[in-house]
Amino acid sequence: MAAKIETALDDLSPELEKMFFQVDKTGVEAEKTAYSNYSYWASTMRTFAKNKVALFFLLLLVALLAFTFIQPYLPNQKDPIEIAIDPETGIQLRNEPPNEEFIMGTNSIGQDLWARIWSGTRTSMLIGIGVGGFTALMGIIIGSLWGYVPQLDAPIRWLYNIIHNIPQAITLVLIAFVLRPSVLTLIFAMCMTRFLNMAKFIRNQIMIIRDREYNLASRCLGTSTWKIITKNLLPYLTSVIMLRTALAIPQAIGSEVFLTYIGLGLPLDVPSLGNLINEGKINMMNEMLRYQLIFPAIVLSLITISFYVIGTAFSDAADPRNHI
């Protein structure tokens, strides 16, 4: 058998010599490696751009946000808290249907619904971005340490159980009782009740991959904990972190709407999508006044759907398995 194998190798030798040959290189040339212009984020953006639906909602969201902030500076715009008065009769122009002067009509006390919707969108977006950003930042930091450092597991788990088992409504009522109800109060209250949910999600993901071979090798080589977390663990979770962060913003806006609906949100004199929908629901059964609910609901739906579609598409695009 050995003789047959040796004979077969001898027969292949001429062919192998044609395929493989000695290349003389100096030491400097041998150390040179090929250059690759691959970029993870550039590849992610190219993959995301192929999703036409997500690209459409991204442009729609950017247009909505841009118009929200430039709307007060456009000509002939009304103050969102100003009450319109009929100059001839001196009576409030209440429940005016959409017309040339009031594009989206007026509410029950004569305020311009067009101005209030965009002012309310600014307020709700401020709440959503503030709560979503804080939730993502603190959730990633605490969740990473919670999942990777065993000594921190017990104290953070006790803190999570205490906060998680207190109903959010009670927490908001207590904070509103101590602090004056305002946008900052609502952001603070929602941040205190939300970031630990993000932290627990990150902790669970970290625990799945923390004992893989490359992480054990890094620990054996003396790599610091923070470097392992930032270089080995978090990049692997980029796609799920992006999705959770993107969804945290519309969830915060939806929570503001719900809390205002049940009477725990912003004061009535602060325009927000929650206040507008809460005011509009009163007239929901009146066909002539139903527009007061429909217009803010459409804006809220567009923002929520846009963030969901964009977050899902970007999460898929950031998945390394889609870059092969």
Secondary structure, 3 states (H helix, E strand, C coil): CHHHHHHHHHHHHHHHHHHCCCCCCCHHHHHCCCCCCCCHHHHHHHHHHCCHHHHHHHHHHHHHHHHHHHHHHCCCCCCCCCECECCCCCCECCCCCCCCCCCCCECCCCEEHHHHHHHHHHHHHHHHHHHHHHHHHHHHHHHHHHHHCHHHHHHHHHHHHHHHCCCHHHHHHHHHHHCCCCHHHHHHHHHHHHHHHHHHHHHHHHHHHCCCHHHHHHHHCCCCHHHHHHHHHHHHHHHHHHHHHHHHHHHHHHHHHHHHHCCCCCCCCCCCHHHHHHHHHHHCCCHHHCHHHHHHHHHHHHHHHHHHHHHHHHHHHHCHHHHC
